[in-house]
């Protein structure tokens, strides 16, 4: 098993007004919405880029994009976890079910993005 944390894809997306309105309309207790999101998948992944936009209960709303299009899709958490870590915040994969590449845990560093 590879214990090295994956390198995260550097791709970014800036949400448009319709995407911001969609995320803003969800019944979530998030304190703010980021207008610029970074892909959360492993660098070199196949398929579209993906970033978590908002979580409502057990549903996570991910924005997925390519060079020509973007869409918002509902997913549930990836069930993978590091067996020796007792809580979701520390050891569970922070990506969606069926994501490409290796699993990613909450212990990795994220860059700050602009907050609306």
LOLUMKOL-925264 format. One record per residue: residue number from 0; chain; residue in three letters; x, y, z of N, C-alpha, C, O, CB in turn. Coordinates in nm, 3 decimals. Glycine has a CB too. Example, Ala and Ser with C-alpha at 12.3 -4.5 7.8 and 13.67 -1.06 7.14 Angstrom:
LOLUMKOL-925264
0_A_ala_1.319_-0.569_0.780_1.230_-0.450_0.780_1.320_-0.330_0.780_1.424_-0.332_0.846_1.131_-0.447_0.905
1_A_ser_1.285_-0.225_0.708_1.367_-0.106_0.714_1.290_0.003_0.787_1.341_0.114_0.804_1.408_-0.060_0.572
end
This chain:
LOLUMKOL-925264
0_A_unk_0.084_-0.119_0.000_0.000_0.000_0.000_0.088_0.125_0.000_0.189_0.129_0.070_-0.095_0.000_0.122
1_A_unk_0.052_0.225_-0.076_0.128_0.348_-0.088_0.083_0.445_0.020_-0.032_0.491_0.017_0.113_0.410_-0.229
2_A_unk_0.171_0.478_0.116_0.136_0.568_0.225_0.154_0.714_0.189_0.111_0.802_0.264_0.218_0.536_0.347
3_A_unk_0.217_0.742_0.075_0.240_0.879_0.032_0.107_0.941_-0.011_0.029_0.879_-0.083_0.343_0.886_-0.082
4_A_unk_0.081_1.064_0.035_-0.043_1.132_-0.003_-0.038_1.170_-0.151_0.068_1.206_-0.201_-0.066_1.259_0.084
5_A_unk_-0.151_1.161_-0.221_-0.151_1.195_-0.363_-0.129_1.345_-0.384_-0.166_1.427_-0.300_-0.283_1.152_-0.428
6_A_unk_-0.070_1.379_-0.496_-0.055_1.519_-0.535_-0.188_1.559_-0.598_-0.239_1.490_-0.686_0.067_1.541_-0.634
7_A_unk_-0.243_1.671_-0.554_-0.375_1.713_-0.598_-0.365_1.793_-0.729_-0.274_1.873_-0.748_-0.444_1.798_-0.489
8_A_unk_-0.460_1.769_-0.818_-0.468_1.836_-0.948_-0.475_1.988_-0.928_-0.548_2.035_-0.841_-0.593_1.785_-1.027
9_A_unk_-0.400_2.065_-1.007_-0.399_2.210_-0.990_-0.512_2.285_-1.062_-0.520_2.407_-1.051_-0.269_2.263_-1.037
10_A_unk_-0.599_2.215_-1.135_-0.705_2.282_-1.213_-0.801_2.357_-1.120_-0.829_2.313_-1.009_-0.784_2.179_-1.297
11_A_unk_-0.849_2.470_-1.168_-0.943_2.553_-1.092_-1.061_2.591_-1.180_-1.053_2.591_-1.303_-0.874_2.680_-1.036
12_A_unk_-1.172_2.625_-1.113_-1.289_2.676_-1.184_-1.344_2.794_-1.103_-1.344_2.791_-0.980_-1.399_2.565_-1.203
13_A_unk_-1.389_2.895_-1.173_-1.459_3.007_-1.110_-1.607_2.988_-1.140_-1.647_2.978_-1.256_-1.407_3.147_-1.163
14_A_unk_-1.687_2.982_-1.036_-1.831_2.959_-1.052_-1.897_3.078_-1.119_-1.861_3.193_-1.095_-1.896_2.932_-0.916
15_A_unk_-1.995_3.048_-1.205_-2.071_3.156_-1.267_-2.191_3.190_-1.178_-2.214_3.124_-1.077_-2.117_3.117_-1.412
16_A_unk_-2.267_3.291_-1.216_-2.378_3.339_-1.134_-2.484_3.230_-1.110_-2.538_3.219_-1.000_-2.444_3.460_-1.200
17_A_unk_-2.513_3.149_-1.212_-2.614_3.043_-1.197_-2.566_2.935_-1.100_-2.645_2.885_-1.020_-2.646_2.980_-1.335
18_A_unk_-2.439_2.900_-1.105_-2.385_2.799_-1.013_-2.384_2.852_-0.870_-2.417_2.779_-0.777_-2.243_2.758_-1.056
19_A_unk_-2.346_2.977_-0.853_-2.348_3.038_-0.719_-2.490_3.042_-0.665_-2.512_3.014_-0.547_-2.288_3.182_-0.723
20_A_unk_-2.587_3.077_-0.750_-2.727_3.080_-0.707_-2.775_2.941_-0.667_-2.847_2.926_-0.569_-2.816_3.137_-0.819
21_A_unk_-2.736_2.837_-0.744_-2.776_2.701_-0.710_-2.721_2.662_-0.573_-2.797_2.616_-0.487_-2.727_2.601_-0.818
22_A_unk_-2.592_2.679_-0.553_-2.534_2.644_-0.423_-2.592_2.727_-0.310_-2.614_2.677_-0.200_-2.382_2.661_-0.427
23_A_unk_-2.618_2.854_-0.338_-2.677_2.942_-0.237_-2.820_2.904_-0.200_-2.866_2.938_-0.091_-2.674_3.083_-0.284
24_A_unk_-2.890_2.835_-0.289_-3.029_2.796_-0.262_-3.041_2.666_-0.183_-3.150_2.632_-0.137_-3.104_2.783_-0.393
25_A_unk_-2.933_2.593_-0.168_-2.938_2.467_-0.095_-2.956_2.492_0.054_-2.899_2.586_0.108_-2.812_2.384_-0.121
26_A_unk_-3.034_2.406_0.120_-3.057_2.422_0.265_-2.939_2.367_0.346_-2.949_2.261_0.407_-3.189_2.351_0.307
27_A_unk_-2.828_2.440_0.346_-2.709_2.394_0.418_-2.666_2.500_0.517_-2.700_2.618_0.505_-2.594_2.362_0.318
28_A_unk_-2.590_2.458_0.615_-2.545_2.550_0.718_-2.402_2.598_0.695_-2.335_2.639_0.789_-2.556_2.484_0.853
29_A_unk_-2.356_2.592_0.571_-2.220_2.637_0.542_-2.213_2.788_0.563_-2.304_2.861_0.523_-2.180_2.600_0.396
30_A_unk_-2.106_2.837_0.625_-2.095_2.980_0.653_-2.067_3.065_0.530_-2.098_3.185_0.529_-1.986_3.003_0.754
31_A_unk_-2.010_3.006_0.425_-1.979_3.084_0.306_-1.964_2.991_0.186_-1.951_2.869_0.201_-1.851_3.167_0.326
32_A_unk_-1.965_3.048_0.070_-1.949_2.974_-0.054_-1.826_3.028_-0.124_-1.809_3.150_-0.135_-2.075_2.984_-0.144
33_A_unk_-1.740_2.940_-0.171_-1.622_2.984_-0.244_-1.656_3.001_-0.391_-1.721_2.916_-0.450_-1.505_2.883_-0.226
34_A_unk_-1.613_3.112_-0.449_-1.640_3.136_-0.591_-1.536_3.071_-0.680_-1.562_3.047_-0.798_-1.645_3.285_-0.619
35_A_unk_-1.419_3.041_-0.627_-1.317_2.970_-0.702_-1.287_2.839_-0.630_-1.257_2.838_-0.511_-1.187_3.056_-0.719
36_A_unk_-1.297_2.729_-0.704_-1.274_2.598_-0.646_-1.159_2.529_-0.717_-1.136_2.550_-0.836_-1.401_2.512_-0.655
37_A_unk_-1.087_2.448_-0.644_-0.975_2.372_-0.699_-1.015_2.227_-0.711_-1.083_2.173_-0.624_-0.848_2.387_-0.610
38_A_unk_-0.973_2.162_-0.818_-0.999_2.020_-0.835_-0.943_1.945_-0.716_-0.832_1.973_-0.671_-0.938_1.967_-0.968
39_A_unk_-1.019_1.850_-0.664_-0.979_1.775_-0.546_-0.929_1.635_-0.578_-0.899_1.557_-0.488_-1.093_1.767_-0.450
40_A_unk_-0.921_1.604_-0.706_-0.876_1.471_-0.747_-0.724_1.466_-0.759_-0.656_1.569_-0.762_-0.941_1.431_-0.881
41_A_unk_-0.672_1.345_-0.766_-0.529_1.324_-0.780_-0.480_1.378_-0.915_-0.546_1.359_-1.017_-0.494_1.175_-0.765
42_A_unk_-0.365_1.444_-0.915_-0.308_1.497_-1.039_-0.292_1.385_-1.140_-0.247_1.275_-1.106_-0.172_1.564_-1.012
43_A_unk_-0.328_1.412_-1.265_-0.320_1.313_-1.372_-0.443_1.225_-1.383_-0.442_1.127_-1.457_-0.202_1.227_-1.351
44_A_unk_-0.551_1.259_-1.311_-0.673_1.179_-1.314_-0.734_1.177_-1.454_-0.708_1.266_-1.535_-0.776_1.233_-1.214
45_A_unk_-0.814_1.077_-1.480_-0.888_1.068_-1.606_-1.021_1.139_-1.590_-1.071_1.154_-1.478_-0.909_0.920_-1.649
46_A_unk_-1.078_1.183_-1.701_-1.212_1.242_-1.698_-1.213_1.386_-1.649_-1.110_1.453_-1.645_-1.302_1.160_-1.612
47_A_unk_-1.331_1.431_-1.611_-1.349_1.570_-1.571_-1.286_1.599_-1.435_-1.262_1.510_-1.355_-1.497_1.605_-1.569
48_A_unk_-1.262_1.729_-1.413_-1.215_1.776_-1.282_-1.335_1.778_-1.188_-1.450_1.778_-1.234_-1.148_1.919_-1.293
49_A_unk_-1.311_1.780_-1.057_-1.421_1.780_-0.962_-1.383_1.853_-0.834_-1.271_1.840_-0.783_-1.463_1.635_-0.930
50_A_unk_-1.478_1.931_-0.782_-1.460_2.001_-0.655_-1.592_2.001_-0.579_-1.699_2.018_-0.638_-1.409_2.147_-0.679
51_A_unk_-1.583_1.982_-0.449_-1.703_1.984_-0.365_-1.754_2.127_-0.355_-1.680_2.218_-0.315_-1.673_1.926_-0.224
52_A_unk_-1.881_2.147_-0.390_-1.941_2.279_-0.381_-2.016_2.298_-0.251_-2.005_2.404_-0.188_-2.034_2.301_-0.496
53_A_unk_-2.092_2.196_-0.209_-2.175_2.208_-0.089_-2.218_2.069_-0.044_-2.234_1.979_-0.126_-2.299_2.298_-0.115
54_A_unk_-2.236_2.053_0.086_-2.289_1.928_0.140_-2.420_1.958_0.211_-2.430_2.051_0.290_-2.187_1.861_0.237
55_A_unk_-2.521_1.876_0.180_-2.651_1.886_0.246_-2.686_1.747_0.296_-2.718_1.659_0.216_-2.762_1.943_0.149
56_A_unk_-2.681_1.726_0.425_-2.706_1.594_0.481_-2.605_1.494_0.428_-2.484_1.516_0.437_-2.849_1.548_0.450
57_A_unk_-2.655_1.385_0.372_-2.567_1.282_0.316_-2.531_1.307_0.170_-2.452_1.233_0.112_-2.632_1.146_0.329
58_A_unk_-2.588_1.412_0.111_-2.561_1.442_-0.029_-2.454_1.549_-0.041_-2.460_1.653_0.024_-2.689_1.488_-0.101
59_A_unk_-2.356_1.520_-0.125_-2.253_1.618_-0.156_-2.276_1.665_-0.299_-2.289_1.583_-0.390_-2.108_1.558_-0.137
60_A_unk_-2.280_1.795_-0.319_-2.299_1.852_-0.452_-2.162_1.891_-0.506_-2.099_1.984_-0.457_-2.397_1.975_-0.449
61_A_unk_-2.118_1.817_-0.608_-1.987_1.838_-0.670_-2.002_1.908_-0.802_-2.090_1.874_-0.881_-1.912_1.705_-0.688
62_A_unk_-1.917_2.007_-0.828_-1.910_2.065_-0.961_-1.801_1.989_-1.037_-1.690_1.970_-0.987_-1.880_2.220_-0.955
63_A_unk_-1.835_1.947_-1.156_-1.742_1.874_-1.241_-1.728_1.953_-1.370_-1.826_2.004_-1.423_-1.790_1.726_-1.268
64_A_unk_-1.603_1.963_-1.420_-1.581_2.045_-1.538_-1.468_1.993_-1.626_-1.379_1.920_-1.583_-1.551_2.185_-1.496
65_A_unk_-1.478_2.036_-1.753_-1.375_2.013_-1.853_-1.342_2.152_-1.911_-1.389_2.253_-1.859_-1.422_1.910_-1.967
66_A_unk_-1.263_2.156_-2.015_-1.232_2.285_-2.078_-1.354_2.348_-2.144_-1.358_2.469_-2.164_-1.123_2.268_-2.181
67_A_unk_-1.455_2.267_-2.178_-1.569_2.320_-2.253_-1.703_2.323_-2.180_-1.797_2.384_-2.229_-1.585_2.241_-2.375
68_A_unk_-1.714_2.259_-2.065_-1.844_2.254_-1.997_-1.828_2.225_-1.848_-1.723_2.177_-1.803_-1.933_2.146_-2.061
69_A_unk_-1.933_2.255_-1.772_-1.935_2.220_-1.630_-2.077_2.183_-1.589_-2.174_2.225_-1.652_-1.883_2.339_-1.543
70_A_unk_-2.088_2.104_-1.484_-2.220_2.065_-1.432_-2.207_2.036_-1.283_-2.098_2.010_-1.233_-2.276_1.941_-1.508
71_A_unk_-2.320_2.041_-1.215_-2.325_2.012_-1.071_-2.398_1.880_-1.054_-2.508_1.861_-1.107_-2.397_2.127_-0.992
72_A_unk_-2.336_1.787_-0.980_-2.392_1.653_-0.962_-2.396_1.613_-0.815_-2.305_1.647_-0.739_-2.311_1.551_-1.043
73_A_unk_-2.501_1.540_-0.775_-2.508_1.492_-0.637_-2.436_1.357_-0.622_-2.449_1.270_-0.707_-2.654_1.479_-0.593
74_A_unk_-2.362_1.342_-0.514_-2.292_1.217_-0.482_-2.302_1.191_-0.332_-2.346_1.277_-0.255_-2.143_1.222_-0.527
75_A_unk_-2.260_1.072_-0.293_-2.243_1.041_-0.151_-2.094_1.022_-0.127_-2.015_1.012_-0.221_-2.325_0.912_-0.110
76_A_unk_-2.055_1.018_0.000_-1.914_1.002_0.037_-1.857_0.871_-0.014_-1.927_0.770_-0.019_-1.898_1.011_0.188
77_A_unk_-1.731_0.873_-0.051_-1.658_0.751_-0.082_-1.648_0.671_0.048_-1.614_0.728_0.152_-1.515_0.782_-0.142
78_A_unk_-1.675_0.542_0.046_-1.674_0.463_0.170_-1.534_0.424_0.219_-1.522_0.367_0.328_-1.754_0.338_0.150
79_A_unk_-1.429_0.451_0.143_-1.294_0.411_0.184_-1.248_0.492_0.306_-1.281_0.609_0.321_-1.194_0.430_0.068
80_A_unk_-1.174_0.426_0.390_-1.120_0.494_0.508_-0.990_0.429_0.549_-0.962_0.313_0.516_-1.221_0.490_0.625
81_A_unk_-0.910_0.505_0.621_-0.788_0.451_0.678_-0.832_0.374_0.803_-0.891_0.433_0.893_-0.682_0.564_0.712
82_A_unk_-0.803_0.244_0.811_-0.858_0.161_0.918_-0.819_0.201_1.059_-0.895_0.175_1.152_-0.817_0.023_0.896
83_A_unk_-0.705_0.263_1.079_-0.662_0.296_1.215_-0.711_0.431_1.264_-0.678_0.470_1.376_-0.512_0.292_1.222
84_A_unk_-0.788_0.505_1.183_-0.832_0.638_1.221_-0.980_0.634_1.258_-1.062_0.590_1.178_-0.807_0.740_1.105
85_A_unk_-1.015_0.679_1.380_-1.151_0.661_1.430_-1.259_0.756_1.378_-1.377_0.723_1.390_-1.148_0.673_1.574
86_A_unk_-1.227_0.873_1.321_-1.335_0.966_1.284_-1.332_1.002_1.136_-1.226_0.997_1.073_-1.326_1.092_1.367
87_A_unk_-1.449_1.038_1.080_-1.459_1.077_0.939_-1.367_1.193_0.907_-1.304_1.194_0.801_-1.604_1.114_0.904
88_A_unk_-1.356_1.289_0.995_-1.276_1.407_0.967_-1.129_1.374_0.944_-1.062_1.443_0.868_-1.288_1.505_1.080
89_A_unk_-1.079_1.272_1.009_-0.936_1.244_1.002_-0.897_1.134_0.905_-0.790_1.142_0.844_-0.888_1.209_1.136
90_A_unk_-0.979_1.032_0.888_-0.933_0.917_0.812_-1.011_0.875_0.692_-0.962_0.797_0.611_-0.926_0.808_0.899
91_A_unk_-1.133_0.924_0.677_-1.214_0.879_0.564_-1.179_0.957_0.438_-1.134_1.071_0.443_-1.362_0.895_0.596
92_A_unk_-1.200_0.893_0.326_-1.178_0.958_0.197_-1.275_1.076_0.187_-1.393_1.062_0.218_-1.198_0.858_0.077
93_A_unk_-1.225_1.190_0.143_-1.308_1.311_0.134_-1.365_1.333_-0.005_-1.415_1.441_-0.037_-1.226_1.432_0.174
94_A_unk_-1.359_1.229_-0.089_-1.410_1.238_-0.225_-1.544_1.166_-0.239_-1.599_1.118_-0.140_-1.308_1.181_-0.324
95_A_unk_-1.595_1.157_-0.359_-1.726_1.097_-0.386_-1.713_0.952_-0.429_-1.606_0.909_-0.474_-1.800_1.177_-0.493
96_A_unk_-1.821_0.877_-0.415_-1.825_0.738_-0.458_-1.788_0.729_-0.606_-1.843_0.802_-0.689_-1.965_0.676_-0.433
97_A_unk_-1.695_0.641_-0.639_-1.657_0.618_-0.778_-1.555_0.715_-0.834_-1.532_0.717_-0.955_-1.777_0.623_-0.861
98_A_unk_-1.493_0.796_-0.749_-1.394_0.893_-0.799_-1.275_0.822_-0.862_-1.241_0.711_-0.822_-1.348_0.985_-0.685
99_A_unk_-1.210_0.887_-0.960_-1.089_0.828_-1.018_-0.969_0.852_-0.927_-0.972_0.943_-0.844_-1.062_0.887_-1.159
100_A_unk_-0.866_0.773_-0.942_-0.742_0.794_-0.866_-0.749_0.742_-0.724_-0.844_0.676_-0.683_-0.708_0.939_-0.863
101_A_unk_-0.642_0.774_-0.651_-0.633_0.728_-0.512_-0.729_0.805_-0.422_-0.780_0.911_-0.458_-0.490_0.743_-0.460
102_A_unk_-0.751_0.749_-0.304_-0.835_0.814_-0.204_-0.759_0.931_-0.143_-0.636_0.933_-0.142_-0.880_0.714_-0.095
103_A_unk_-0.833_1.028_-0.092_-0.774_1.146_-0.033_-0.839_1.168_0.103_-0.961_1.162_0.114_-0.792_1.271_-0.124
104_A_unk_-0.758_1.194_0.206_-0.814_1.212_0.340_-0.810_1.358_0.382_-0.745_1.441_0.319_-0.738_1.126_0.441
105_A_unk_-0.880_1.389_0.491_-0.894_1.526_0.539_-0.761_1.584_0.586_-0.752_1.706_0.604_-0.994_1.531_0.652
106_A_unk_-0.660_1.503_0.605_-0.533_1.552_0.654_-0.451_1.630_0.553_-0.349_1.688_0.588_-0.453_1.440_0.703
107_A_unk_-0.494_1.632_0.426_-0.414_1.703_0.326_-0.441_1.853_0.332_-0.546_1.896_0.379_-0.444_1.650_0.185
108_A_unk_-0.348_1.929_0.285_-0.358_2.075_0.288_-0.430_2.125_0.164_-0.402_2.082_0.053_-0.220_2.140_0.298
109_A_unk_-0.525_2.217_0.185_-0.595_2.281_0.074_-0.552_2.426_0.069_-0.525_2.488_0.172_-0.751_2.269_0.089
110_A_unk_-0.546_2.480_-0.053_-0.513_2.621_-0.067_-0.638_2.704_-0.041_-0.750_2.662_-0.071_-0.454_2.650_-0.207
111_A_unk_-0.619_2.822_0.013_-0.732_2.912_0.036_-0.783_2.965_-0.097_-0.705_2.991_-0.188_-0.692_3.029_0.128
112_A_unk_-0.914_2.980_-0.108_-0.976_3.035_-0.227_-1.056_3.157_-0.188_-1.083_3.180_-0.070_-1.066_2.931_-0.299
113_A_unk_-1.094_3.236_-0.287_-1.173_3.353_-0.261_-1.309_3.313_-0.203_-1.371_3.218_-0.250_-1.191_3.436_-0.389
114_A_unk_-1.353_3.385_-0.103_-1.482_3.359_-0.039_-1.578_3.471_-0.075_-1.542_3.589_-0.071_-1.467_3.345_0.115
115_A_unk_-1.700_3.432_-0.110_-1.802_3.532_-0.147_-1.862_3.590_-0.021_-1.950_3.676_-0.028_-1.914_3.471_-0.236
end
